[in-house]
Amino acid sequence: MRLVHAVLPLLLVTPLAWGGNMVFQFTNPNFGGNPNNGSFLLNEAQAQNSYKDPSYDDDFGIETPSALDNFTQAIQSQVLGGLLTNINTGKPGRMVTNDFIVDIKNTDGQLTLNVTDRKTGKISTIQVAGLQSNSTDF
């Protein structure tokens, strides 16, 4: 019985010895909390936010091209590729679209592309040297 009287006070005192000072710490990093909590708190707030700005444009004004636009662009790329292939044989070429007129010619190994903007009439010239010459002299 003496052992019980000696152990019982130790069991009651021991948990009190484990306690420490209570320290308050902010969670929000704006008020001195841990900066690693910032992204978590922002994501939680955005998940709970049901407000939608009526003037906000979800797609940022970017229009996705239609299937017909994609097909037209693919055909134009193939035609332009065919013109560039024929340039080595000395055949000049022309491609006309709704927006541009592209004239291609090979002059003595120099590729010349004249691109005319149909809306403004401005002409851009691109010259690339190093192609095979049109002449067949050996």
C-alpha positions as YAML, in Angstrom:
chain: A
units: angstrom
residues:
- id: 1
  name: MET
  ca: [0.00, 0.00, 0.00]
- id: 2
  name: ARG
  ca: [2.92, 2.26, 0.63]
- id: 3
  name: LEU
  ca: [4.01, 1.76, -2.97]
- id: 4
  name: VAL
  ca: [0.65, 2.99, -4.21]
- id: 5
  name: HIS
  ca: [0.94, 6.12, -2.07]
- id: 6
  name: ALA
  ca: [4.40, 6.81, -3.47]
- id: 7
  name: VAL
  ca: [3.53, 6.17, -7.14]
- id: 8
  name: LEU
  ca: [0.17, 7.96, -7.22]
- id: 9
  name: PRO
  ca: [1.62, 11.47, -6.59]
- id: 10
  name: LEU
  ca: [4.28, 10.83, -9.24]
- id: 11
  name: LEU
  ca: [1.62, 9.97, -11.82]
- id: 12
  name: LEU
  ca: [-0.27, 13.15, -11.03]
- id: 13
  name: VAL
  ca: [2.80, 15.41, -11.10]
- id: 14
  name: THR
  ca: [4.48, 13.97, -14.20]
- id: 15
  name: PRO
  ca: [1.99, 15.29, -16.83]
- id: 16
  name: LEU
  ca: [2.34, 18.76, -15.37]
- id: 17
  name: ALA
  ca: [6.06, 18.60, -15.94]
- id: 18
  name: TRP
  ca: [5.53, 17.86, -19.64]
- id: 19
  name: GLY
  ca: [3.64, 21.09, -20.21]
- id: 20
  name: GLY
  ca: [5.33, 24.16, -21.61]
- id: 21
  name: ASN
  ca: [4.55, 27.78, -22.25]
- id: 22
  name: MET
  ca: [1.75, 28.46, -24.70]
- id: 23
  name: VAL
  ca: [3.01, 30.63, -27.55]
- id: 24
  name: PHE
  ca: [0.68, 32.32, -30.02]
- id: 25
  name: GLN
  ca: [1.85, 32.30, -33.62]
- id: 26
  name: PHE
  ca: [0.09, 33.86, -36.60]
- id: 27
  name: THR
  ca: [-0.87, 31.59, -39.50]
- id: 28
  name: ASN
  ca: [-1.14, 34.31, -42.12]
- id: 29
  name: PRO
  ca: [2.28, 35.38, -43.44]
- id: 30
  name: ASN
  ca: [1.03, 38.98, -43.77]
- id: 31
  name: PHE
  ca: [0.90, 39.18, -40.00]
- id: 32
  name: GLY
  ca: [4.21, 37.46, -39.28]
- id: 33
  name: GLY
  ca: [3.21, 33.84, -39.84]
- id: 34
  name: ASN
  ca: [5.21, 31.24, -41.70]
- id: 35
  name: PRO
  ca: [5.74, 32.36, -45.34]
- id: 36
  name: ASN
  ca: [5.23, 28.77, -46.50]
- id: 37
  name: ASN
  ca: [1.54, 29.10, -45.58]
- id: 38
  name: GLY
  ca: [0.97, 31.82, -48.20]
- id: 39
  name: SER
  ca: [0.24, 29.66, -51.24]
- id: 40
  name: PHE
  ca: [-1.94, 27.29, -49.22]
- id: 41
  name: LEU
  ca: [-4.04, 30.15, -47.85]
- id: 42
  name: LEU
  ca: [-4.36, 31.75, -51.30]
- id: 43
  name: ASN
  ca: [-5.52, 28.47, -52.86]
- id: 44
  name: GLU
  ca: [-8.06, 27.98, -50.08]
- id: 45
  name: ALA
  ca: [-9.42, 31.49, -50.59]
- id: 46
  name: GLN
  ca: [-9.67, 31.08, -54.36]
- id: 47
  name: ALA
  ca: [-11.44, 27.75, -53.98]
- id: 48
  name: GLN
  ca: [-14.07, 29.38, -51.78]
- id: 49
  name: ASN
  ca: [-14.50, 32.47, -53.97]
- id: 50
  name: SER
  ca: [-17.71, 32.18, -55.99]
- id: 51
  name: TYR
  ca: [-17.62, 35.75, -57.36]
- id: 52
  name: LYS
  ca: [-17.09, 36.04, -61.12]
- id: 53
  name: ASP
  ca: [-16.12, 39.41, -62.58]
- id: 54
  name: PRO
  ca: [-18.59, 40.17, -65.37]
- id: 55
  name: SER
  ca: [-15.97, 42.07, -67.37]
- id: 56
  name: TYR
  ca: [-13.41, 39.23, -67.12]
- id: 57
  name: ASP
  ca: [-12.77, 37.40, -70.38]
- id: 58
  name: ASP
  ca: [-11.93, 33.74, -69.71]
- id: 59
  name: ASP
  ca: [-10.11, 33.12, -72.98]
- id: 60
  name: PHE
  ca: [-8.15, 36.41, -72.87]
- id: 61
  name: GLY
  ca: [-9.51, 37.39, -76.29]
- id: 62
  name: ILE
  ca: [-7.81, 34.51, -78.04]
- id: 63
  name: GLU
  ca: [-10.03, 32.93, -80.64]
- id: 64
  name: THR
  ca: [-9.39, 29.33, -81.46]
- id: 65
  name: PRO
  ca: [-9.29, 28.81, -85.21]
- id: 66
  name: SER
  ca: [-12.04, 26.78, -86.77]
- id: 67
  name: ALA
  ca: [-11.43, 23.50, -88.59]
- id: 68
  name: LEU
  ca: [-11.85, 25.34, -91.91]
- id: 69
  name: ASP
  ca: [-9.21, 27.92, -90.90]
- id: 70
  name: ASN
  ca: [-6.80, 25.13, -89.92]
- id: 71
  name: PHE
  ca: [-7.43, 23.33, -93.20]
- id: 72
  name: THR
  ca: [-6.90, 26.53, -95.22]
- id: 73
  name: GLN
  ca: [-3.65, 27.20, -93.40]
- id: 74
  name: ALA
  ca: [-2.45, 23.63, -94.04]
- id: 75
  name: ILE
  ca: [-3.24, 23.91, -97.76]
- id: 76
  name: GLN
  ca: [-1.45, 27.26, -98.00]
- id: 77
  name: SER
  ca: [1.60, 25.75, -96.28]
- id: 78
  name: GLN
  ca: [1.65, 22.86, -98.75]
- id: 79
  name: VAL
  ca: [1.32, 25.17, -101.76]
- id: 80
  name: LEU
  ca: [4.11, 27.38, -100.46]
- id: 81
  name: GLY
  ca: [6.26, 24.30, -99.82]
- id: 82
  name: GLY
  ca: [5.61, 23.14, -103.39]
- id: 83
  name: LEU
  ca: [6.64, 26.54, -104.73]
- id: 84
  name: LEU
  ca: [9.87, 26.40, -102.74]
- id: 85
  name: THR
  ca: [10.55, 22.90, -104.08]
- id: 86
  name: ASN
  ca: [10.07, 24.04, -107.68]
- id: 87
  name: ILE
  ca: [12.39, 27.00, -107.16]
- id: 88
  name: ASN
  ca: [15.47, 24.76, -107.50]
- id: 89
  name: THR
  ca: [14.43, 23.87, -111.04]
- id: 90
  name: GLY
  ca: [14.34, 27.56, -111.94]
- id: 91
  name: LYS
  ca: [10.56, 27.87, -112.02]
- id: 92
  name: PRO
  ca: [9.29, 31.04, -110.39]
- id: 93
  name: GLY
  ca: [6.07, 30.79, -108.42]
- id: 94
  name: ARG
  ca: [3.22, 32.81, -107.04]
- id: 95
  name: MET
  ca: [0.71, 32.19, -104.28]
- id: 96
  name: VAL
  ca: [-2.28, 34.47, -103.70]
- id: 97
  name: THR
  ca: [-4.28, 34.38, -100.47]
- id: 98
  name: ASN
  ca: [-6.89, 36.70, -98.98]
- id: 99
  name: ASP
  ca: [-4.18, 38.56, -97.07]
- id: 100
  name: PHE
  ca: [-0.95, 38.20, -99.06]
- id: 101
  name: ILE
  ca: [0.56, 37.74, -102.49]
- id: 102
  name: VAL
  ca: [3.82, 35.78, -102.40]
- id: 103
  name: ASP
  ca: [6.13, 35.87, -105.44]
- id: 104
  name: ILE
  ca: [9.11, 33.49, -105.36]
- id: 105
  name: LYS
  ca: [12.04, 33.35, -107.77]
- id: 106
  name: ASN
  ca: [15.58, 31.97, -107.88]
- id: 107
  name: THR
  ca: [18.07, 34.34, -109.47]
- id: 108
  name: ASP
  ca: [21.53, 32.81, -109.84]
- id: 109
  name: GLY
  ca: [21.32, 30.92, -106.56]
- id: 110
  name: GLN
  ca: [19.63, 33.66, -104.57]
- id: 111
  name: LEU
  ca: [16.08, 32.98, -103.39]
- id: 112
  name: THR
  ca: [13.91, 36.09, -103.48]
- id: 113
  name: LEU
  ca: [10.48, 36.22, -101.86]
- id: 114
  name: ASN
  ca: [8.34, 39.30, -102.38]
- id: 115
  name: VAL
  ca: [5.43, 39.33, -99.96]
- id: 116
  name: THR
  ca: [2.72, 41.91, -100.67]
- id: 117
  name: ASP
  ca: [0.15, 42.75, -98.01]
- id: 118
  name: ARG
  ca: [-3.10, 43.06, -99.92]
- id: 119
  name: LYS
  ca: [-4.73, 45.33, -97.33]
- id: 120
  name: THR
  ca: [-1.97, 47.93, -97.03]
- id: 121
  name: GLY
  ca: [-0.06, 47.40, -100.29]
- id: 122
  name: LYS
  ca: [3.25, 47.16, -98.44]
- id: 123
  name: ILE
  ca: [5.87, 44.85, -99.96]
- id: 124
  name: SER
  ca: [8.44, 42.93, -97.94]
- id: 125
  name: THR
  ca: [11.39, 41.34, -99.70]
- id: 126
  name: ILE
  ca: [13.24, 38.34, -98.27]
- id: 127
  name: GLN
  ca: [16.48, 37.26, -99.91]
- id: 128
  name: VAL
  ca: [18.35, 34.06, -99.13]
- id: 129
  name: ALA
  ca: [21.66, 33.18, -100.77]
- id: 130
  name: GLY
  ca: [23.10, 29.70, -101.24]
- id: 131
  name: LEU
  ca: [20.61, 27.95, -103.51]
- id: 132
  name: GLN
  ca: [21.58, 26.09, -106.64]
- id: 133
  name: SER
  ca: [21.98, 28.32, -109.64]
- id: 134
  name: ASN
  ca: [19.41, 28.26, -112.46]
- id: 135
  name: SER
  ca: [22.10, 27.76, -115.08]
- id: 136
  name: THR
  ca: [22.91, 24.25, -116.23]
- id: 137
  name: ASP
  ca: [26.43, 25.09, -117.49]
- id: 138
  name: PHE
  ca: [29.05, 22.63, -116.36]
...
